[in-house]
Amino acid sequence: MEVAPGRQSLTDVAELHSAVVRSERIWIDVVASGPSTLLVEQFCFPGYRVDTRSGPAPAALRCRDDGRLLIDLPEAGRYLLRVRLGLTLTRLVGTSVSLVALAIWLFLLWHAKRGSVA
């Protein structure tokens, strides 16, 4: 995690307490001494959201030109942030098609086994 270009370095502006990556979620605990922008080494796909779990003001998420995530911290203070990949229409359709295909495959497997027993 680093500060985006055009801002002070992370050590000058913010102190990163922890960053935990779990599956499609990133938990960030950071103390900012002023307005700052964090660069997250994660590609910015549609559907990424940042939730300010605690902090003086809501953080904002945007994409950098090279496709990585930027998180703007508007004020000084301690922030607990959750970055997560939310549901989009494309992900919903893809998941639905996969589940329907799995159901059809299971039905065909069941039907084939039932036919071979008789």
Backbone torsions as a table, in degrees:
resi	resn	phi	psi	omega
1	MET	NA	132.3	179.7
2	GLU	-143.2	175.3	179.5
3	VAL	-93.5	142.8	-177.8
4	ALA	-67.0	155.9	178.4
5	PRO	-57.8	147.9	-179.6
6	GLY	89.5	-6.1	176.8
7	ARG	-113.9	168.3	175.4
8	GLN	-69.0	165.5	179.6
9	SER	-67.6	161.6	-177.9
10	LEU	-58.3	-38.3	-178.6
11	THR	-70.2	-26.6	178.2
12	ASP	-79.3	-31.7	-171.7
13	VAL	-106.8	-38.0	-172.5
14	ALA	-144.7	152.0	175.3
15	GLU	-114.9	117.6	-179.0
16	LEU	-82.9	116.1	178.9
17	HIS	-83.6	-43.7	177.2
18	SER	-162.7	153.7	173.5
19	ALA	-141.4	115.0	-176.7
20	VAL	-117.1	125.9	179.1
21	VAL	-106.7	122.8	177.0
22	ARG	-135.3	111.5	177.8
23	SER	53.3	-113.8	-178.2
24	GLU	-101.6	20.6	-179.6
25	ARG	-128.3	142.1	174.9
26	ILE	-126.4	123.7	176.8
27	TRP	-102.0	128.5	-177.9
28	ILE	-126.9	127.4	175.2
29	ASP	-116.5	112.5	-173.4
30	VAL	-140.2	145.8	174.8
31	VAL	-113.4	119.6	-179.8
32	ALA	-103.2	133.8	177.2
33	SER	-90.3	-2.3	177.2
34	GLY	-173.3	-178.8	177.2
35	PRO	-57.8	133.9	-178.2
36	SER	-151.1	166.8	178.4
37	THR	-129.5	123.5	177.9
38	LEU	-95.3	138.1	174.9
39	LEU	-101.8	120.9	179.4
40	VAL	-102.3	126.9	-178.5
41	GLU	-76.2	67.2	-179.5
42	GLN	-146.2	135.4	178.2
43	PHE	-66.3	142.7	-175.5
44	CYS	-89.5	92.9	176.7
45	PHE	-92.4	152.6	174.8
46	PRO	-58.1	139.5	178.8
47	GLY	106.1	-14.0	177.1
48	TYR	-67.0	136.9	179.6
49	ARG	-132.5	151.3	172.3
50	VAL	-118.7	128.7	176.7
51	ASP	-110.3	125.9	175.2
52	THR	-86.7	101.0	-178.3
53	ARG	-71.8	-35.7	171.8
54	SER	-155.4	148.0	-179.1
55	GLY	157.2	166.2	-176.9
56	PRO	-72.4	-22.9	-179.2
57	ALA	-155.5	156.0	179.2
58	PRO	-65.2	135.8	175.4
59	ALA	-82.6	153.4	-179.5
60	ALA	-119.4	143.0	-178.5
61	LEU	-110.2	136.6	174.9
62	ARG	-148.4	171.1	-178.7
63	CYS	-105.1	139.7	175.5
64	ARG	-82.8	164.5	-178.7
65	ASP	-58.5	-32.2	-179.7
66	ASP	-86.5	5.1	173.6
67	GLY	92.8	10.4	178.4
68	ARG	-97.1	160.8	-177.1
69	LEU	-78.3	139.1	171.8
70	LEU	-121.1	137.0	176.7
71	ILE	-120.4	118.3	178.7
72	ASP	-89.7	125.1	174.4
73	LEU	-105.0	108.1	-169.6
74	PRO	-73.9	-22.7	-175.4
75	GLU	-137.6	165.8	174.3
76	ALA	-70.9	149.8	177.5
77	GLY	142.1	177.0	179.1
78	ARG	-93.4	133.1	-178.8
79	TYR	-121.6	137.3	166.8
80	LEU	-115.2	113.2	-173.1
81	LEU	-116.6	146.1	172.2
82	ARG	-122.6	118.9	175.4
83	VAL	-102.9	125.4	-175.9
84	ARG	-139.5	154.8	176.2
85	LEU	-93.2	107.5	-177.0
86	GLY	-84.5	178.6	-178.2
87	LEU	-81.8	132.1	173.5
88	THR	-119.8	168.2	179.5
89	LEU	-60.6	-40.3	-179.7
90	THR	-63.5	-44.4	178.6
91	ARG	-65.4	-38.5	179.1
92	LEU	-63.5	-45.4	179.5
93	VAL	-65.0	-44.0	179.3
94	GLY	-61.5	-43.6	178.0
95	THR	-65.0	-41.7	179.8
96	SER	-63.2	-45.3	179.5
97	VAL	-62.3	-41.9	178.9
98	SER	-62.6	-42.2	179.9
99	LEU	-67.0	-40.1	178.1
100	VAL	-65.2	-42.7	178.2
101	ALA	-62.7	-40.3	177.3
102	LEU	-63.6	-42.3	179.2
103	ALA	-63.2	-41.9	178.7
104	ILE	-64.6	-44.0	179.4
105	TRP	-62.1	-42.9	178.2
106	LEU	-64.3	-40.1	177.7
107	PHE	-63.3	-44.9	179.9
108	LEU	-64.8	-39.8	176.9
109	LEU	-62.7	-47.1	178.5
110	TRP	-61.3	-43.8	-178.7
111	HIS	-65.5	-39.8	179.5
112	ALA	-66.3	-41.7	178.8
113	LYS	-67.0	-39.8	-179.7
114	ARG	-65.6	-37.3	-180.0
115	GLY	-71.2	-32.0	-177.6
116	SER	-80.2	-20.0	179.8
117	VAL	-76.9	-34.7	-175.0
118	ALA	-71.8	NA	NA
